[in-house]
């Protein structure tokens, strides 16, 4: 089917805008899959990263795309065409979840729309692949974890590095003790960046349900910088590159060090380069006081030069593990291990692309009911780390954290940022 035959007007007729009571969603019994059975997927949010995910799912031989859901009719039309032209189109994900032939959903929405569709999909008997970070805030992430456990659904977070061999090997080295006593860990991102400008408020594009796009976020006039991928840089919808990129790297630290959470976080930064109206900082640093080691995370926009921070870094992102015996550097291109005074042998391994393997792991787990590589339980703690870093930055002081109770000690102002009030009629139950 050609794109000219799948236009916005067609999808406006096909989609259903009527509200459906969340409690009325059908609960579908676990499907028993054979090795060659097809997994039927519904995709929620197919712009930006969602497009990449959808394309990857489409390439798997045992996948059928049955439904595409997006509040932007243009995205929906493009998604249906990408999936072969036969998928049903929706604006309202709740309507899509009523489609009984769907086994699992993919969620590629902005962060403020991760929690509610995940929770409702689990309650509807669907497994979920949800992009990182897990949610908009700590409370939402905890609700997602609890719902996945209660409903016994497979939920994979999109930290695809956990499905890559060289990241797995790097973690094995740290956990084996070969590197020795790791006492310092450095994590970073640096980007050339782009200025978003300062466009005035205006009218949403044709074929967009902007009120639904806002969803649980506060009501505000439409502005191009608060919409689609640019929403990343505004607190109502996301947490900037700290949450979108930093979580990938902090996840590796949590994995390698079996970390439950830091004891405290102190962050600083600001908008020192960009002159647009974004709210998140373009320069940012955070220090995490962790049991037995110190971890730092650094971010900058405006200078994407390689070899920015690390002892032997060669990329615009990375993780370094340092011990008295040597240092291990790892990024998406590979890893390098360097010993001090020949205490441990040097080695290096080239990297690989992770999204294909990560989605394959999810599909295999949908069939086997085994835990996926980035289960929601594993994805929640490193997401929390990025939330805490942003909270410290926003209140302007160090915060003390209790990972067992998921509470900030003795700081009511900071504690308020662990959750948010959802705009009616949206909620986590």
C-alpha positions in Angstrom: 0.0 0.0 0.0 1.5 3.4 -1.0 1.9 6.3 1.4 -0.5 8.4 -0.7 -3.2 5.9 0.1 -2.6 6.1 3.8 -3.1 9.8 4.5 -3.9 11.7 7.7 -7.6 12.0 6.8 -7.8 8.2 6.4 -6.2 7.6 9.8 -8.4 10.2 11.5 -11.4 8.1 10.4 -9.7 4.9 11.4 -8.6 6.0 14.9 -10.9 6.1 17.9 -10.6 9.0 20.3 -13.2 7.9 22.7 -12.0 7.2 26.3 -12.0 3.7 27.6 -12.1 3.0 31.3 -8.7 1.6 32.2 -10.2 -1.1 34.4 -12.2 -2.4 31.4 -9.2 -3.6 29.5 -9.3 -7.4 28.8 -6.8 -9.6 30.5 -5.4 -12.1 28.0 -4.1 -15.5 29.3 -0.4 -16.3 28.6 0.1 -17.6 25.1 2.2 -20.8 24.7 4.6 -20.3 21.9 6.5 -22.8 19.8 10.0 -22.0 18.6 8.7 -21.0 15.1 5.5 -19.3 16.2 5.0 -15.6 15.3 4.9 -12.9 18.0 2.2 -10.4 17.2 3.3 -6.8 18.1 1.5 -3.5 18.6 3.7 -0.4 18.4 3.0 2.6 20.6 5.0 5.7 19.6 6.7 5.4 16.2 8.5 8.7 15.7 12.2 9.1 16.3 13.6 6.1 18.3 10.3 4.4 17.8 10.9 4.2 14.1 14.2 2.4 14.6 12.6 -0.1 17.0 9.7 -0.7 14.6 12.0 -1.3 11.7 14.0 -3.7 13.8 11.0 -5.7 14.9 9.8 -5.8 11.2 13.1 -7.5 10.2 12.5 -10.5 12.5 11.0 -13.5 10.7 8.8 -14.5 13.6 7.2 -11.1 14.1 3.9 -9.7 12.8 3.0 -6.1 13.3 -0.7 -5.9 13.9 -1.2 -2.3 15.1 0.5 1.1 15.1 -0.5 3.8 17.6 0.6 7.4 17.6 -1.1 10.7 18.4 0.5 12.1 15.2 -1.4 10.7 12.2 1.6 11.2 10.0 3.7 8.9 12.2 0.9 6.3 12.2 0.6 6.3 8.5 4.4 6.0 8.0 4.5 3.2 10.6 1.7 1.2 8.9 3.5 1.5 5.6 6.8 0.5 7.2 5.1 -2.6 8.7 3.7 -3.7 5.3 0.4 -1.8 5.1 -1.8 -4.2 6.9 -1.5 -3.1 10.6 -4.5 -1.2 12.2 -3.9 2.4 13.0 -4.8 4.0 16.4 -4.4 7.3 18.2 -5.5 5.9 21.6 -3.3 3.1 23.0 -6.1 1.9 25.2 -8.1 1.0 22.1 -5.1 -0.8 20.7 -4.7 -2.9 23.9 -8.3 -4.2 23.3 -7.0 -6.0 20.1 -6.9 -9.6 21.4 -4.4 -11.0 18.8 -1.6 -8.7 20.1 1.0 -10.6 22.2 3.3 -7.8 23.1 3.7 -4.0 22.6 6.7 -1.8 21.8 6.7 1.6 23.5 8.9 4.3 21.8 7.1 7.3 23.2 8.7 10.3 25.0 9.6 9.5 28.6 6.4 11.0 30.2 4.4 8.3 28.3 6.4 5.2 29.3 4.7 4.3 32.6 1.0 4.4 31.9 1.0 2.4 28.6 3.4 -0.2 30.2 1.2 -0.7 33.2 -2.0 -0.9 31.2 -0.4 -3.3 28.6 0.7 -5.6 31.4 -2.8 -5.6 32.9 -4.2 -6.4 29.4 -2.0 -9.5 29.2 0.6 -8.1 26.9 4.4 -8.3 27.2 6.3 -5.0 26.8 9.4 -3.6 25.2 9.8 -0.1 26.6 12.5 2.4 25.8 14.8 3.8 28.4 14.8 5.4 30.9 12.2 3.3 32.5 9.9 6.3 33.2 9.6 10.0 34.0 10.3 9.6 37.8 11.0 7.1 40.6 7.4 6.6 41.6 6.4 5.7 38.0 9.3 3.3 37.6 8.4 1.5 40.9 4.7 1.2 39.8 5.9 -0.4 36.5 8.1 -2.9 38.3 5.3 -3.8 40.7 2.8 -4.3 37.9 5.1 -6.4 35.8 5.7 -8.7 38.8 2.0 -8.9 39.7 0.9 -9.7 36.2 3.9 -12.0 35.4 4.6 -10.2 32.1 7.9 -10.0 30.3 9.1 -6.4 30.3 12.3 -5.4 28.6 13.9 -2.0 28.9 15.7 -0.6 25.9 19.2 -0.6 27.4 20.4 -2.7 24.5 24.0 -2.8 25.6 23.2 -5.7 28.0 22.7 -7.9 24.9 26.1 -7.1 23.4 29.0 -9.5 23.8 31.7 -6.9 24.5 29.7 -5.2 27.2 29.0 -8.6 28.8 32.7 -9.4 28.6 33.7 -6.1 30.2 31.3 -6.7 33.1 32.6 -10.3 33.5 36.1 -8.9 33.9 35.0 -6.5 36.6 32.9 -9.1 38.4 35.6 -11.8 38.2 38.0 -9.7 40.3 40.6 -9.7 37.5 40.7 -5.9 37.5 41.1 -5.9 41.3 39.4 -3.6 43.8 37.6 -1.0 41.7 37.6 2.2 43.7 36.8 4.9 41.0 34.4 4.8 38.1 34.1 7.6 35.5 31.1 7.9 33.1 30.6 10.6 30.5 28.7 11.9 27.4 29.8 14.8 25.2 27.9 16.0 22.2 28.4 18.7 19.5 24.8 19.6 20.3 22.4 22.0 18.5 20.6 25.1 19.6 16.8 24.6 19.5 16.1 28.3 19.1 13.2 30.1 20.7 10.1 29.6 18.6 6.9 31.2 19.8 3.9 29.2 20.9 1.6 28.2 18.1 -0.9 25.7 16.7 -0.2 22.0 16.7 0.4 20.4 13.3 -2.6 19.0 11.4 -3.4 15.5 12.4 -1.9 15.7 15.9 -3.9 15.1 19.1 -1.8 17.5 21.2 -3.9 17.1 24.4 -3.3 13.3 24.2 0.4 13.9 23.5 0.6 15.9 26.8 -1.3 13.2 28.6 -0.3 13.1 32.3 1.9 16.2 31.9 0.7 19.7 32.8 -1.5 21.5 30.3 0.4 24.1 28.3 0.2 25.8 24.9 1.8 24.0 21.9 5.4 24.9 21.2 7.6 23.1 18.7 10.4 22.8 21.3 8.1 21.0 23.8 7.1 18.4 21.2 8.2 15.1 19.8 12.0 14.6 20.1 12.7 18.1 21.5 10.6 17.2 24.6 13.7 15.5 25.9 15.0 18.8 27.2 12.0 19.8 29.3 11.3 18.6 32.9 7.6 18.0 32.3 8.4 15.2 29.8 12.0 14.0 30.4 15.3 14.7 32.0 17.7 15.7 29.2 20.6 13.6 28.1 21.3 12.7 31.7 18.3 10.3 31.6 18.2 9.5 27.9 21.9 8.7 27.4 23.4 8.6 30.9 21.2 5.7 31.9 22.8 3.5 29.2 26.2 4.0 30.9 25.2 4.0 34.5 23.4 0.8 33.8 26.7 -0.9 33.0 28.1 0.3 36.4 25.1 -1.1 38.3 25.5 -4.4 36.4 29.2 -4.7 36.9 29.3 -3.6 40.5 26.0 -5.3 41.7 25.0 -1.8 42.8 21.6 -1.2 44.4 22.0 2.5 44.6 24.2 5.3 45.8 24.3 6.6 49.4 24.3 10.2 48.1 24.4 12.3 44.9 25.7 15.8 44.4 25.2 17.5 41.0 26.0 20.8 39.5 25.9 22.4 36.0 23.9 24.9 34.0 23.1 26.3 30.6 26.5 27.8 29.6 26.4 27.4 25.9 22.9 27.0 24.4 20.8 30.1 24.1 17.5 28.3 23.4 14.6 27.8 25.8 15.5 24.3 27.0 15.3 23.7 30.7 17.9 20.9 31.1 21.6 21.8 31.5 24.1 21.7 28.7 27.0 21.2 31.1 26.4 18.8 34.0 28.5 16.8 36.6 27.3 14.4 39.3 29.2 12.6 42.0 27.7 9.4 43.4 29.0 8.1 46.7 28.5 4.4 46.4 29.5 1.5 48.8 33.2 0.9 48.3 33.7 3.3 45.4 33.1 6.8 43.9 31.4 7.3 40.6 31.2 10.5 38.5 29.0 11.3 35.5 29.9 14.2 33.3 27.9 15.6 30.3 28.5 18.5 28.0 26.9 19.9 24.8 28.6 22.1 22.3 31.9 20.2 22.0 31.8 16.7 20.6 35.5 16.2 20.3 36.6 12.6 21.0 39.0 11.8 23.8 37.3 14.3 26.0 37.7 13.0 29.6 39.1 9.5 29.9 42.6 8.2 30.5 42.5 6.5 27.1 39.0 7.3 25.9 38.4 7.6 22.1 34.6 8.2 22.0 32.0 10.8 22.9 30.7 8.4 25.6 32.2 5.7 27.8 32.7 4.1 31.2 36.1 3.7 33.0 36.7 1.3 35.9 39.8 2.1 37.8 41.7 0.0 40.4 45.2 0.0 41.7 46.0 -2.8 39.3 44.6 -1.4 36.1 41.9 0.4 34.2 39.1 -0.9 32.0 37.5 1.4 29.4 34.3 0.4 27.5 32.1 2.1 25.0 29.9 1.0 22.1 33.0 0.5 19.9 34.6 -2.0 22.2 36.7 -2.1 25.4 40.3 -1.9 26.4 41.9 -3.3 29.6 45.3 -1.9 30.6 47.3 -3.2 33.5 49.6 -1.2 35.8 53.2 -2.5 36.0 52.2 -5.8 34.3 49.9 -6.8 37.2 47.2 -7.8 34.7 47.5 -8.4 31.0 46.2 -5.9 28.5 43.4 -6.9 26.2 40.8 -5.3 23.8 37.6 -6.4 22.2 35.6 -4.7 19.3 32.0 -3.8 19.9 28.8 -4.6 18.1 25.4 -3.1 17.4 23.0 -4.0 20.2 19.4 -3.1 19.2 18.9 -6.2 16.9 20.2 -8.6 19.5 18.3 -6.9 22.3 15.0 -7.2 20.5 15.8 -10.8 19.6 16.4 -11.5 23.3 13.0 -9.9 24.1 11.2 -12.0 21.5 12.9 -15.2 22.7 11.8 -14.4 26.3 8.2 -13.8 25.2 8.2 -17.3 23.9 10.2 -19.0 26.7 8.9 -16.8 29.6 12.5 -16.4 30.8 13.8 -13.1 32.3 15.1 -10.8 29.5 18.6 -9.3 29.6 17.2 -5.9 30.7 14.2 -6.8 32.7 12.3 -4.0 34.2 13.6 -5.0 37.7 17.2 -4.4 36.4 16.3 -1.3 34.5 14.7 0.5 37.4 17.7 1.2 39.6 20.0 2.8 37.0 17.1 4.9 35.8 16.6 6.0 39.4 20.3 7.1 39.5 19.7 9.5 36.6 16.5 10.9 38.3 18.5 11.5 41.5 21.2 13.3 39.7 18.7 15.6 38.1 16.9 16.2 41.4 20.2 17.2 43.1 20.9 19.6 40.3 17.4 21.1 40.5 17.4 21.7 44.2 21.0 22.8 44.2 22.4 20.5 46.9 23.6 17.0 47.8 20.8 14.5 48.5 21.0 11.4 50.7 19.4 8.3 49.3 18.1 5.1 50.8 17.9 2.5 48.0 16.0 0.0 50.2 13.0 2.3 50.8 13.6 4.5 47.7 13.4 7.7 49.7 15.5 10.8 50.0 16.5 11.5 53.6 15.5 14.7 55.4 14.7 16.8 52.3 11.0 17.3 51.7 11.6 19.7 48.7 13.8 17.1 46.9 11.4 14.3 47.8 8.6 16.0 45.9 10.5 15.4 42.7 10.5 11.6 43.1 6.9 11.7 41.7 4.5 14.1 40.0 0.8 14.8 40.0 -0.8 13.3 36.9 -3.2 15.5 34.9 -6.7 14.1 34.9 -7.9 11.6 33.8 -4.5 9.9 33.8 -3.0 7.9 36.7 -0.9 4.8 37.5 -3.7 2.6 38.7 
